[in-house]
Amino acid sequence: MARKSILVVDDEKSQRDILEMILSGEGYDVTPASSGEAALRIAKERRFDLALTDFKMTGMDGVELLQRLLAYDSSIIVILLTAHGSIDSAKEALRRGAFEYLEKPYERDALLETIRRALARLDALDTEIISASPEMEAVKKMILKVARSSSTVLVRGESGTGKELIARAIHNQSPRAAEMFQAVNCAAINENLLESELFGHEKGSFTGAHAEKKGLFEVADRGSLFLDEIGELDIGMQAKLLRALQEREIRRVGGTRPLKIDVRVVAATNRDLRAMVGDGRFRDDLYYRINVLSIDVPPLRERRDDIPVLINFFLKKHTRNTSRLVRGLTPEARKVILDYAWPGNVRQLESAIERAILLAESDLIAVEDLPLEVRQESRPAAEGAFKLPPEGVMFEDVERNLIMQAMERTDYNITKSAKLLGLTFRTLQYRLDKFGIKRPDRHGGEEERDEGLLRDEG
C-alpha cells in the first residue's frame, strides 16, 4: 500500500521542521510549504491525501488556503493548527470543510491520532465502494465533498447501482458518523403506514396504535435518514415531508406537539423527478429542497473498468459465505460477463456471481454456470455481430444516424433515447447539440427543442 501523503504548511521553518520530523518518523510522505501560495503551487503539481496547515500565516491564512485547496481537489482532508485566540475562526473553518482543528501547543499523540482518524476515512471509503473506474472515483470525490455539510443530498441512478451504499458512505464520512443511520424504502411501505413510520404516532391515534411509537426522524436525530425511491411518495406525503425539511420539526400522527429534529436527509430515486414536476406528480418545492446537493451514480455499463474488481470482490464474499472452493472464472465466462450490458447493474452482477458459485462443478466458474439471459445476450457481442459501415462512411455519420433513430423511436424523449443508446442524459444532450439535432415541428419544419427537452432528467 502506498504511503499516505501529507502537505505541511507553516510560515515558520522551525515548526515545519518539527512536523516533518514527527510525521516522517511515522511513515508518512511529507512535503513542506512555507506559505499558502507555495502550498497551492505544490498541490497543483501532485495530489495529497491530507494538508496540515497553520491558521495564521503571512499572506494567505489557513482558512483561505482550506477553501482554495478544496476548490482544486475536493477529496483532500485539511487539518488546521491554531492559537487559542483563533478558536472561533477555526470553528468557522469546520463549517467550511475542515476535518478538525488542533489548538497550539498540541500534544504529539493528539496530532497523530487526529491524522490517523482523518486518513481512516479515506480507507473506509475505498472499502465501502469497490471501484476502479474514473467515473466512480469522481463519485467518491463528490461523497467526500458533500459529506462535510448537513445539506440534503439527492442520489440519482438506475436500480441496482448502489444508491444506498452511496448514502451510507456520505453518513460515514460526515461529522454525524457516530450517530444513527436509518433507511426506508418509500415504495415498500403502504402510504397509510409511511407517515407513522417516518414521524411516529401517539398511543390510540388510530386502530392498532396500542403504544407510543417514535418515527425514523426521531430515531435518527443527530444522524442521517435515507429515503429511497422518494419519487414514489404521493402528493400528500410530499407536503408533510417538505414541512419537516423546512421547519426542522415533525408532529407524530395523532399528536399536537411539534418535535424539533436534527437529521441529515439523503434521498434517492431512479425516476425523472423533473419530468414528474412538469406533469404535477412531484412538488417543485420539495424537488428543490431535496436537490440542494446531488450525486449521479453511473450505470455499470458506463463504468466497465469496475466489472473485474467487482467480480473478484463478489467471489471472495460469496465463497466465504458458502464455503465453496471457487477461485475464479474460465476465460470464456469472464469474457461473457465483460460483454454483457448488465441492465440490473451491480445488484444483478452480484446475483449472477453468487448463483454461479453455487452451481459451479469445479474451482472455476464456467459459461454454463451463468444465468441464461447473460449467456444469450452476451453472445452477439462475443461473436462480433456488429458490422463496420461501408468504406467511406464517416463514424460521425453513423453516430448521428443512431441518435436520430433513437430519438424518432421515443418521440424525441431524451431520457428514453439515452437509455436505448446506453448513454447518460448529459452525454446525449451534448451530442444533440453537437449534431444540431432538433425536434421536428409538427407543421413540417424544424423548431428549437423546448426547455423541457433540454433540462437534466433529475
LOPAPA-313870 format. One record per residue (C-alpha): residue number from 1; residue in one letter; z, y, x. Coordinates in steps of 0.1 Angstrom, whole numbers, plus 5000, padded with zeros to 4 digits. Example, Ala and Ser with C-alpha at 12.3 -4.5 7.8 and 13.67 -1.06 7.14 Angstrom:
% LOPAPA-313870
<drenvex 1 'A' <5078 4955 5123>>
<drenvex 2 'S' <5071 4989 5137>>
END
This chain:
% LOPAPA-313870
<drenvex 1 'M' <5000 5000 5000>>
<drenvex 2 'A' <4990 5034 5013>>
<drenvex 3 'R' <5018 5058 5023>>
<drenvex 4 'K' <5027 5085 4998>>
<drenvex 5 'S' <5015 5119 5010>>
<drenvex 6 'I' <5037 5150 5008>>
<drenvex 7 'L' <5028 5186 5013>>
<drenvex 8 'V' <5058 5206 5026>>
<drenvex 9 'V' <5056 5244 5021>>
<drenvex 10 'D' <5080 5269 5036>>
<drenvex 11 'D' <5075 5301 5055>>
<drenvex 12 'E' <5104 5293 5078>>
<drenvex 13 'K' <5094 5270 5106>>
<drenvex 14 'S' <5129 5256 5111>>
<drenvex 15 'Q' <5130 5245 5075>>
<drenvex 16 'R' <5096 5229 5077>>
<drenvex 17 'D' <5105 5210 5108>>
<drenvex 18 'I' <5137 5197 5093>>
<drenvex 19 'L' <5119 5185 5061>>
<drenvex 20 'E' <5091 5170 5081>>
<drenvex 21 'M' <5116 5151 5103>>
<drenvex 22 'I' <5136 5137 5073>>
<drenvex 23 'L' <5105 5127 5053>>
<drenvex 24 'S' <5085 5112 5082>>
<drenvex 25 'G' <5116 5092 5090>>
<drenvex 26 'E' <5114 5077 5055>>
<drenvex 27 'G' <5078 5066 5060>>
<drenvex 28 'Y' <5060 5094 5041>>
<drenvex 29 'D' <5028 5110 5053>>
<drenvex 30 'V' <5039 5147 5057>>
<drenvex 31 'T' <5017 5177 5061>>
<drenvex 32 'P' <5034 5211 5067>>
<drenvex 33 'A' <5021 5245 5054>>
<drenvex 34 'S' <5036 5279 5064>>
<drenvex 35 'S' <5027 5297 5032>>
<drenvex 36 'G' <5014 5292 4996>>
<drenvex 37 'E' <4980 5304 5007>>
<drenvex 38 'A' <4979 5279 5035>>
<drenvex 39 'A' <4991 5251 5012>>
<drenvex 40 'L' <4962 5258 4988>>
<drenvex 41 'R' <4936 5257 5015>>
<drenvex 42 'I' <4950 5223 5027>>
<drenvex 43 'A' <4952 5209 4992>>
<drenvex 44 'K' <4915 5217 4986>>
<drenvex 45 'E' <4907 5195 5016>>
<drenvex 46 'R' <4928 5165 5008>>
<drenvex 47 'R' <4948 5151 4979>>
<drenvex 48 'F' <4986 5149 4979>>
<drenvex 49 'D' <5009 5128 4958>>
<drenvex 50 'L' <5037 5154 4959>>
<drenvex 51 'A' <5043 5190 4970>>
<drenvex 52 'L' <5078 5202 4982>>
<drenvex 53 'T' <5079 5240 4983>>
<drenvex 54 'D' <5104 5267 4988>>
<drenvex 55 'F' <5108 5291 4959>>
<drenvex 56 'K' <5110 5324 4977>>
<drenvex 57 'M' <5083 5329 5004>>
<drenvex 58 'T' <5064 5358 5018>>
<drenvex 59 'G' <5032 5364 4998>>
<drenvex 60 'M' <5027 5337 4972>>
<drenvex 61 'D' <5060 5324 4958>>
<drenvex 62 'G' <5067 5288 4947>>
<drenvex 63 'V' <5060 5293 4910>>
<drenvex 64 'E' <5026 5308 4916>>
<drenvex 65 'L' <5019 5280 4941>>
<drenvex 66 'L' <5030 5255 4914>>
<drenvex 67 'Q' <5006 5269 4889>>
<drenvex 68 'R' <4976 5270 4912>>
<drenvex 69 'L' <4982 5235 4926>>
<drenvex 70 'L' <4984 5221 4891>>
<drenvex 71 'A' <4952 5240 4881>>
<drenvex 72 'Y' <4935 5224 4910>>
<drenvex 73 'D' <4950 5189 4908>>
<drenvex 74 'S' <4969 5182 4876>>
<drenvex 75 'S' <4983 5149 4889>>
<drenvex 76 'I' <5002 5164 4918>>
<drenvex 77 'I' <5040 5164 4915>>
<drenvex 78 'V' <5058 5196 4925>>
<drenvex 79 'I' <5095 5199 4935>>
<drenvex 80 'L' <5110 5234 4942>>
<drenvex 81 'L' <5137 5243 4967>>
<drenvex 82 'T' <5156 5273 4955>>
<drenvex 83 'A' <5186 5295 4964>>
<drenvex 84 'H' <5214 5300 4938>>
<drenvex 85 'G' <5202 5334 4927>>
<drenvex 86 'S' <5168 5320 4916>>
<drenvex 87 'I' <5181 5292 4893>>
<drenvex 88 'D' <5168 5309 4862>>
<drenvex 89 'S' <5133 5313 4877>>
<drenvex 90 'A' <5134 5277 4888>>
<drenvex 91 'K' <5142 5265 4853>>
<drenvex 92 'E' <5112 5285 4841>>
<drenvex 93 'A' <5092 5266 4866>>
<drenvex 94 'L' <5102 5233 4850>>
<drenvex 95 'R' <5087 5246 4817>>
<drenvex 96 'R' <5055 5253 4836>>
<drenvex 97 'G' <5052 5218 4850>>
<drenvex 98 'A' <5075 5214 4880>>
<drenvex 99 'F' <5091 5180 4882>>
<drenvex 100 'E' <5125 5192 4894>>
<drenvex 101 'Y' <5142 5219 4915>>
<drenvex 102 'L' <5169 5214 4941>>
<drenvex 103 'E' <5194 5242 4949>>
<drenvex 104 'K' <5200 5251 4986>>
<drenvex 105 'P' <5218 5239 5006>>
<drenvex 106 'Y' <5207 5205 4993>>
<drenvex 107 'E' <5220 5171 5004>>
<drenvex 108 'R' <5196 5148 5023>>
<drenvex 109 'D' <5203 5119 5000>>
<drenvex 110 'A' <5198 5140 4969>>
<drenvex 111 'L' <5165 5152 4982>>
<drenvex 112 'L' <5153 5117 4990>>
<drenvex 113 'E' <5165 5104 4956>>
<drenvex 114 'T' <5146 5132 4938>>
<drenvex 115 'I' <5114 5124 4957>>
<drenvex 116 'R' <5118 5087 4950>>
<drenvex 117 'R' <5122 5093 4913>>
<drenvex 118 'A' <5092 5116 4913>>
<drenvex 119 'L' <5069 5092 4931>>
<drenvex 120 'A' <5081 5062 4910>>
<drenvex 121 'R' <5064 5079 4880>>
<drenvex 122 'L' <5031 5076 4897>>
<drenvex 123 'D' <5037 5039 4905>>
<drenvex 124 'A' <5048 5033 4869>>
<drenvex 125 'L' <5017 5049 4855>>
<drenvex 126 'D' <4995 5026 4877>>
<drenvex 127 'T' <5015 4996 4864>>
<drenvex 128 'E' <5012 5007 4828>>
<drenvex 129 'I' <4975 5014 4827>>
<drenvex 130 'I' <4953 4989 4846>>
<drenvex 131 'S' <4921 5006 4857>>
<drenvex 132 'A' <4896 5011 4885>>
<drenvex 133 'S' <4871 5034 4868>>
<drenvex 134 'P' <4867 5071 4873>>
<drenvex 135 'E' <4869 5076 4835>>
<drenvex 136 'M' <4904 5061 4832>>
<drenvex 137 'E' <4915 5078 4864>>
<drenvex 138 'A' <4907 5111 4846>>
<drenvex 139 'V' <4927 5098 4816>>
<drenvex 140 'K' <4957 5092 4839>>
<drenvex 141 'K' <4955 5127 4853>>
<drenvex 142 'M' <4954 5140 4817>>
<drenvex 143 'I' <4985 5120 4809>>
<drenvex 144 'L' <5005 5135 4838>>
<drenvex 145 'K' <4993 5169 4827>>
<drenvex 146 'V' <5003 5167 4790>>
<drenvex 147 'A' <5035 5148 4797>>
<drenvex 148 'R' <5052 5178 4812>>
<drenvex 149 'S' <5052 5197 4778>>
<drenvex 150 'S' <5066 5189 4744>>
<drenvex 151 'S' <5035 5198 4725>>
<drenvex 152 'T' <5019 5174 4701>>
<drenvex 153 'V' <4991 5152 4715>>
<drenvex 154 'L' <4961 5136 4697>>
<drenvex 155 'V' <4948 5105 4713>>
<drenvex 156 'R' <4913 5096 4702>>
<drenvex 157 'G' <4894 5064 4708>>
<drenvex 158 'E' <4879 5033 4692>>
<drenvex 159 'S' <4902 5004 4681>>
<drenvex 160 'G' <4914 4983 4709>>
<drenvex 161 'T' <4910 5009 4737>>
<drenvex 162 'G' <4948 5011 4743>>
<drenvex 163 'K' <4958 5043 4724>>
<drenvex 164 'E' <4994 5032 4720>>
<drenvex 165 'L' <4995 5023 4757>>
<drenvex 166 'I' <4985 5059 4764>>
<drenvex 167 'A' <5012 5072 4741>>
<drenvex 168 'R' <5039 5052 4758>>
<drenvex 169 'A' <5027 5064 4792>>
<drenvex 170 'I' <5029 5100 4780>>
<drenvex 171 'H' <5065 5093 4769>>
<drenvex 172 'N' <5074 5075 4801>>
<drenvex 173 'Q' <5060 5103 4823>>
<drenvex 174 'S' <5078 5130 4803>>
<drenvex 175 'P' <5113 5146 4806>>
<drenvex 176 'R' <5121 5125 4774>>
<drenvex 177 'A' <5116 5092 4792>>
<drenvex 178 'A' <5153 5082 4790>>
<drenvex 179 'E' <5153 5087 4752>>
<drenvex 180 'M' <5138 5066 4724>>
<drenvex 181 'F' <5101 5059 4719>>
<drenvex 182 'Q' <5092 5049 4683>>
<drenvex 183 'A' <5058 5038 4670>>
<drenvex 184 'V' <5045 5034 4635>>
<drenvex 185 'N' <5010 5024 4622>>
<drenvex 186 'C' <5003 5048 4593>>
<drenvex 187 'A' <4977 5023 4579>>
<drenvex 188 'A' <5000 4993 4579>>
<drenvex 189 'I' <5027 5007 4555>>
<drenvex 190 'N' <5024 5013 4518>>
<drenvex 191 'E' <5021 5050 4512>>
<drenvex 192 'N' <5051 5049 4488>>
<drenvex 193 'L' <5073 5034 4516>>
<drenvex 194 'L' <5059 5055 4545>>
<drenvex 195 'E' <5078 5086 4535>>
<drenvex 196 'S' <5111 5067 4537>>
<drenvex 197 'E' <5100 5051 4570>>
<drenvex 198 'L' <5093 5085 4586>>
<drenvex 199 'F' <5120 5107 4570>>
<drenvex 200 'G' <5146 5082 4558>>
<drenvex 201 'H' <5163 5081 4524>>
<drenvex 202 'E' <5197 5087 4508>>
<drenvex 203 'K' <5216 5059 4491>>
<drenvex 204 'G' <5204 5055 4455>>
<drenvex 205 'S' <5174 5077 4459>>
<drenvex 206 'F' <5151 5050 4445>>
<drenvex 207 'T' <5153 5014 4433>>
<drenvex 208 'G' <5163 4992 4462>>
<drenvex 209 'A' <5178 5021 4482>>
<drenvex 210 'H' <5212 5004 4485>>
<drenvex 211 'A' <5223 5023 4516>>
<drenvex 212 'E' <5215 5055 4535>>
<drenvex 213 'K' <5187 5050 4560>>
<drenvex 214 'K' <5176 5071 4590>>
<drenvex 215 'G' <5139 5076 4593>>
<drenvex 216 'L' <5119 5074 4625>>
<drenvex 217 'F' <5120 5111 4631>>
<drenvex 218 'E' <5158 5109 4632>>
<drenvex 219 'V' <5159 5077 4653>>
<drenvex 220 'A' <5135 5092 4678>>
<drenvex 221 'D' <5154 5125 4681>>
<drenvex 222 'R' <5150 5140 4716>>
<drenvex 223 'G' <5125 5113 4723>>
<drenvex 224 'S' <5089 5106 4712>>
<drenvex 225 'L' <5073 5094 4680>>
<drenvex 226 'F' <5038 5077 4680>>
<drenvex 227 'L' <5019 5080 4647>>
<drenvex 228 'D' <4990 5055 4650>>
<drenvex 229 'E' <4960 5057 4626>>
<drenvex 230 'I' <4970 5092 4614>>
<drenvex 231 'G' <4937 5096 4597>>
<drenvex 232 'E' <4949 5070 4570>>
<drenvex 233 'L' <4976 5094 4556>>
<drenvex 234 'D' <4970 5106 4521>>
<drenvex 235 'I' <4969 5143 4514>>
<drenvex 236 'G' <5004 5145 4500>>
<drenvex 237 'M' <5019 5127 4531>>
<drenvex 238 'Q' <4999 5150 4553>>
<drenvex 239 'A' <5016 5181 4538>>
<drenvex 240 'K' <5051 5166 4544>>
<drenvex 241 'L' <5042 5157 4580>>
<drenvex 242 'L' <5028 5192 4586>>
<drenvex 243 'R' <5061 5208 4574>>
<drenvex 244 'A' <5081 5185 4597>>
<drenvex 245 'L' <5060 5195 4627>>
<drenvex 246 'Q' <5060 5232 4619>>
<drenvex 247 'E' <5096 5237 4609>>
<drenvex 248 'R' <5111 5211 4632>>
<drenvex 249 'E' <5131 5197 4604>>
<drenvex 250 'I' <5130 5169 4578>>
<drenvex 251 'R' <5146 5161 4545>>
<drenvex 252 'R' <5154 5125 4536>>
<drenvex 253 'V' <5140 5110 4504>>
<drenvex 254 'G' <5165 5120 4477>>
<drenvex 255 'G' <5182 5144 4500>>
<drenvex 256 'T' <5188 5181 4496>>
<drenvex 257 'R' <5200 5190 4532>>
<drenvex 258 'P' <5174 5198 4558>>
<drenvex 259 'L' <5179 5180 4592>>
<drenvex 260 'K' <5169 5196 4624>>
<drenvex 261 'I' <5148 5173 4647>>
<drenvex 262 'D' <5136 5175 4683>>
<drenvex 263 'V' <5108 5150 4686>>
<drenvex 264 'R' <5076 5149 4706>>
<drenvex 265 'V' <5048 5136 4684>>
<drenvex 266 'V' <5018 5117 4698>>
<drenvex 267 'A' <4992 5109 4671>>
<drenvex 268 'A' <4962 5086 4674>>
<drenvex 269 'T' <4930 5079 4655>>
<drenvex 270 'N' <4897 5061 4657>>
<drenvex 271 'R' <4882 5082 4629>>
<drenvex 272 'D' <4863 5115 4630>>
<drenvex 273 'L' <4891 5139 4618>>
<drenvex 274 'R' <4869 5170 4620>>
<drenvex 275 'A' <4844 5153 4596>>
<drenvex 276 'M' <4873 5144 4574>>
<drenvex 277 'V' <4885 5180 4574>>
<drenvex 278 'G' <4850 5190 4564>>
<drenvex 279 'D' <4849 5168 4533>>
<drenvex 280 'G' <4885 5175 4523>>
<drenvex 281 'R' <4901 5143 4533>>
<drenvex 282 'F' <4923 5157 4561>>
<drenvex 283 'R' <4941 5190 4561>>
<drenvex 284 'D' <4927 5215 4586>>
<drenvex 285 'D' <4961 5230 4593>>
<drenvex 286 'L' <4975 5196 4601>>
<drenvex 287 'Y' <4945 5188 4623>>
<drenvex 288 'Y' <4951 5219 4644>>
<drenvex 289 'R' <4988 5212 4645>>
<drenvex 290 'I' <4984 5177 4660>>
<drenvex 291 'N' <4954 5186 4682>>
<drenvex 292 'V' <4973 5210 4705>>
<drenvex 293 'L' <4965 5187 4734>>
<drenvex 294 'S' <4940 5158 4732>>
<drenvex 295 'I' <4931 5128 4752>>
<drenvex 296 'D' <4898 5109 4747>>
<drenvex 297 'V' <4900 5072 4756>>
<drenvex 298 'P' <4865 5059 4765>>
<drenvex 299 'P' <4855 5025 4752>>
<drenvex 300 'L' <4853 4996 4776>>
<drenvex 301 'R' <4815 4996 4776>>
<drenvex 302 'E' <4816 5031 4792>>
<drenvex 303 'R' <4841 5021 4819>>
<drenvex 304 'R' <4828 4988 4832>>
<drenvex 305 'D' <4845 4991 4865>>
<drenvex 306 'D' <4877 4983 4847>>
<drenvex 307 'I' <4865 4949 4834>>
<drenvex 308 'P' <4870 4930 4867>>
<drenvex 309 'V' <4906 4943 4872>>
<drenvex 310 'L' <4914 4937 4836>>
<drenvex 311 'I' <4902 4901 4839>>
<drenvex 312 'N' <4925 4895 4868>>
<drenvex 313 'F' <4954 4912 4851>>
<drenvex 314 'F' <4950 4891 4819>>
<drenvex 315 'L' <4945 4859 4839>>
<drenvex 316 'K' <4979 4864 4856>>
<drenvex 317 'K' <4996 4875 4824>>
<drenvex 318 'H' <4985 4846 4802>>
<drenvex 319 'T' <4986 4818 4828>>
<drenvex 320 'R' <5022 4828 4835>>
<drenvex 321 'N' <5029 4827 4797>>
<drenvex 322 'T' <5012 4794 4791>>
<drenvex 323 'S' <5019 4776 4824>>
<drenvex 324 'R' <4982 4767 4827>>
<drenvex 325 'L' <4968 4764 4862>>
<drenvex 326 'V' <4937 4785 4857>>
<drenvex 327 'R' <4929 4806 4888>>
<drenvex 328 'G' <4897 4823 4879>>
<drenvex 329 'L' <4862 4822 4863>>
<drenvex 330 'T' <4830 4805 4873>>
<drenvex 331 'P' <4803 4830 4884>>
<drenvex 332 'E' <4784 4823 4852>>
<drenvex 333 'A' <4814 4830 4830>>
<drenvex 334 'R' <4822 4862 4849>>
<drenvex 335 'K' <4786 4874 4845>>
<drenvex 336 'V' <4786 4868 4808>>
<drenvex 337 'I' <4818 4888 4805>>
<drenvex 338 'L' <4804 4916 4825>>
<drenvex 339 'D' <4772 4917 4805>>
<drenvex 340 'Y' <4789 4918 4771>>
<drenvex 341 'A' <4794 4951 4752>>
<drenvex 342 'W' <4830 4944 4741>>
<drenvex 343 'P' <4829 4963 4707>>
<drenvex 344 'G' <4866 4954 4703>>
<drenvex 345 'N' <4874 4969 4737>>
<drenvex 346 'V' <4903 4959 4758>>
<drenvex 347 'R' <4921 4941 4729>>
<drenvex 348 'Q' <4890 4918 4724>>
<drenvex 349 'L' <4887 4911 4762>>
<drenvex 350 'E' <4924 4901 4764>>
<drenvex 351 'S' <4920 4878 4734>>
<drenvex 352 'A' <4889 4862 4749>>
<drenvex 353 'I' <4906 4856 4782>>
<drenvex 354 'E' <4938 4841 4765>>
<drenvex 355 'R' <4916 4818 4744>>
<drenvex 356 'A' <4896 4807 4774>>
<drenvex 357 'I' <4927 4798 4794>>
<drenvex 358 'L' <4939 4776 4766>>
<drenvex 359 'L' <4905 4758 4763>>
<drenvex 360 'A' <4896 4755 4800>>
<drenvex 361 'E' <4894 4719 4812>>
<drenvex 362 'S' <4896 4729 4849>>
<drenvex 363 'D' <4911 4756 4870>>
<drenvex 364 'L' <4881 4778 4864>>
<drenvex 365 'I' <4871 4793 4830>>
<drenvex 366 'A' <4835 4782 4822>>
<drenvex 367 'V' <4809 4799 4799>>
<drenvex 368 'E' <4816 4773 4771>>
<drenvex 369 'D' <4853 4784 4771>>
<drenvex 370 'L' <4844 4819 4760>>
<drenvex 371 'P' <4841 4829 4723>>
<drenvex 372 'L' <4808 4822 4707>>
<drenvex 373 'E' <4800 4859 4699>>
<drenvex 374 'V' <4805 4867 4736>>
<drenvex 375 'R' <4782 4839 4748>>
<drenvex 376 'Q' <4755 4847 4722>>
<drenvex 377 'E' <4754 4885 4726>>
<drenvex 378 'S' <4756 4885 4763>>
<drenvex 379 'R' <4726 4861 4767>>
<drenvex 380 'P' <4698 4887 4762>>
<drenvex 381 'A' <4712 4909 4789>>
<drenvex 382 'A' <4718 4880 4812>>
<drenvex 383 'E' <4682 4867 4807>>
<drenvex 384 'G' <4667 4901 4813>>
<drenvex 385 'A' <4652 4906 4778>>
<drenvex 386 'F' <4649 4943 4783>>
<drenvex 387 'K' <4613 4952 4793>>
<drenvex 388 'L' <4602 4981 4815>>
<drenvex 389 'P' <4580 5007 4799>>
<drenvex 390 'P' <4542 5007 4808>>
<drenvex 391 'E' <4533 5022 4841>>
<drenvex 392 'G' <4530 5060 4839>>
<drenvex 393 'V' <4556 5064 4811>>
<drenvex 394 'M' <4584 5087 4823>>
<drenvex 395 'F' <4620 5075 4819>>
<drenvex 396 'E' <4629 5107 4801>>
<drenvex 397 'D' <4603 5100 4775>>
<drenvex 398 'V' <4618 5066 4769>>
<drenvex 399 'E' <4653 5081 4767>>
<drenvex 400 'R' <4641 5108 4742>>
<drenvex 401 'N' <4624 5082 4721>>
<drenvex 402 'L' <4655 5060 4719>>
<drenvex 403 'I' <4676 5090 4709>>
<drenvex 404 'M' <4651 5101 4682>>
<drenvex 405 'Q' <4651 5066 4668>>
<drenvex 406 'A' <4689 5065 4666>>
<drenvex 407 'M' <4691 5100 4650>>
<drenvex 408 'E' <4665 5091 4624>>
<drenvex 409 'R' <4682 5059 4615>>
<drenvex 410 'T' <4716 5077 4610>>
<drenvex 411 'D' <4701 5107 4592>>
<drenvex 412 'Y' <4709 5129 4622>>
<drenvex 413 'N' <4746 5119 4623>>
<drenvex 414 'I' <4757 5124 4659>>
<drenvex 415 'T' <4788 5103 4658>>
<drenvex 416 'K' <4769 5073 4643>>
<drenvex 417 'S' <4740 5078 4667>>
<drenvex 418 'A' <4763 5079 4697>>
<drenvex 419 'K' <4778 5045 4687>>
<drenvex 420 'L' <4744 5030 4683>>
<drenvex 421 'L' <4733 5041 4717>>
<drenvex 422 'G' <4766 5033 4734>>
<drenvex 423 'L' <4773 5069 4744>>
<drenvex 424 'T' <4801 5093 4739>>
<drenvex 425 'F' <4798 5121 4713>>
<drenvex 426 'R' <4797 5147 4741>>
<drenvex 427 'T' <4771 5128 4762>>
<drenvex 428 'L' <4747 5125 4732>>
<drenvex 429 'Q' <4753 5162 4723>>
<drenvex 430 'Y' <4743 5171 4759>>
<drenvex 431 'R' <4711 5150 4757>>
<drenvex 432 'L' <4702 5165 4723>>
<drenvex 433 'D' <4704 5200 4738>>
<drenvex 434 'K' <4686 5188 4770>>
<drenvex 435 'F' <4656 5174 4750>>
<drenvex 436 'G' <4657 5202 4723>>
<drenvex 437 'I' <4661 5177 4695>>
<drenvex 438 'K' <4668 5194 4663>>
<drenvex 439 'R' <4674 5183 4627>>
<drenvex 440 'P' <4642 5184 4607>>
<drenvex 441 'D' <4640 5210 4579>>
<drenvex 442 'R' <4638 5194 4545>>
<drenvex 443 'H' <4609 5217 4537>>
<drenvex 444 'G' <4588 5203 4565>>
<drenvex 445 'G' <4596 5225 4595>>
<drenvex 446 'E' <4624 5223 4620>>
<drenvex 447 'E' <4657 5241 4617>>
<drenvex 448 'E' <4685 5246 4642>>
<drenvex 449 'R' <4712 5220 4639>>
<drenvex 450 'D' <4741 5234 4619>>
<drenvex 451 'E' <4776 5240 4632>>
<drenvex 452 'G' <4788 5207 4617>>
<drenvex 453 'L' <4764 5186 4637>>
<drenvex 454 'L' <4773 5203 4670>>
<drenvex 455 'R' <4811 5200 4668>>
<drenvex 456 'D' <4832 5174 4686>>
<drenvex 457 'E' <4839 5144 4664>>
<drenvex 458 'G' <4877 5150 4666>>
END
